[in-house]
Amino acid sequence: MPSTGHRAAASTALRSALGAGDRCGRVLGVFPSAVYAELGDELIALETSDALRLPCAVVLPVPAAARPFAGLRAGDPVTAKGALLTVGGRTAVVARWWRPRRPRTTGAYDVAQLSTIAATLPPLTPLVTDRLADLVRRLQTHGDVRHETRGLLGLGDGLTPEGDDALAGLLVALRARAADGPTADRLADAVRELAPSRTTTVSAALLRHASEGHAIPRLLDVIDALGAPSGDELTTAVVRLLAVGHTSGTALAHGALAAARLQTTTRARSEVA
């Protein structure tokens, strides 16, 4: 980011943060393709054009190879004055807006296809596997899910722990079926209540977006493909998602698959009843 600034494109999820008076914050983390910053009570991901496109991203028109974030460090000051975003003394001007995607509404899932994809996924750590299974079983009972949600939040390392990513995949995939609205709402309520005190600032913010059905396009491509008739589209989407981060893509995929399996199990029970 040169001192003169780039003309950037911001997510509409950030309208309140970037359009309601002056705000101050700080940089939380710096990576080649993204800078994560806390601005008031909002998370902003300042991204390069080839980054993941988080639902809270401000996207610069340059690739990571241009090294626009060289020299920035965690703790650097961040300010927003209307459309002008300043990070560590460098500026970006929000010149346009883009709207984050949500998953397409889907109907039934192919159980055989779900099993085939599950066999291709790298495993989660055993504790995350067990606690994700506990949460899915609890969701089937229509009871309070706070205890099981608490067990996954913050479980793992990094800015987005493995347990959080599994939760995010589960949350977003549940938003793909209107019939699962009450189940998604129960989980979303628990996550919004518990995440701020149990995980990182970055992960809590991304989970809040996931509770509304918003996530990176690679996860949404997998969820959309889960309801598609062709397995080829799903296989390609899963491969691209698994390339995200060290554990994030894998955990997101497991969460989405858990939601699809929950939905097929629930449908099968209702048909028997």
PEQUI-V396597 format. One record per helix or strand of 3 or more residues. SS is the DSSP state (H for helix, E for strand). FROM is the first residue (numbers start at 0). LEN is the number of residues. If there is no record, write none. Layout:
[[SS:FROM:LEN] [SS:FROM:LEN]]
This chain:
[[E:5:6] [H:11:8] [E:21:10] [E:33:6] [E:41:6] [E:56:3] [H:63:3] [E:76:5] [E:83:4] [E:89:9] [H:110:10] [H:125:16] [H:145:7] [H:161:13] [H:177:21] [H:200:11] [H:216:10] [H:230:12] [H:247:25]]
